[in-house]
């Protein structure tokens, strides 16, 4: 005869099942969250894709076709676009927040195209084609100065030989009231002196000295001017040889067309 099981030895309830159920629920929630995060927003994805395509190719207006001219310098133009647009947008937003409003002389007979033509003629007359470039973009013009024209190596004082050139260009800039950003750039070779512990100080001092010159010697309204130092972090060429490094050592005067 089977022995009767004592009530004191009855199997206790399986409490672990509650913990197990909670763990399974948490795992399910976790994987649902991962799936939701991995789902691509189609509209945003298409916008990003279109932006990248437009950056590397020129979209022909009206026809929808691709015009792939001047492909060898396209990357340089992208660098210019990013560097200048970021600075101009920040400057304009800052002026709007501070309530700075300027008279832009919209009825004046002298316009941005006149400025570009006059500076171009001056560059040719002074035989500065190798030292000064004019880069014309949709919303701004960049006057790109090779640093060797304006400064000695590792220095931030404007060279006496370049004062006349800078004065002529500054007098032309003073004919308009457009916003101007002076950007200092260096290559990636480190500098460590008492005056310039890094390329940040060197590039900023060079840009500041050009701004002070435009104010003191050319009479440009200081409210129109902004100086920025970018060190070696916004190159137009890879810093992989001496020629490219020379192109990266530059002063960019960015003139808004707006």
Protein Blocks (a to p, Z undefined) as FASTA:
>chain_A
ZZdddfklpccddfklmmmmmmmmmmmmmmmmmmmmmpccfklmmmmmmmmmmmmpccde
hjlpacdehklmmmmmmmmmmmmmmmmmmmmmmmmmnopacdehlmbcbdfklmmmmmmm
mmmmnopmlmpccdddfkbccddddfklmpcehiabdcfklmmmmmmmmmmmmmpccdcd
ddddddfbdcddfklmbfklmmmmmmmmmmmmmmmmnopafklpccddekjmlcfbdcfb
fklmmmmnccdddddfZZ
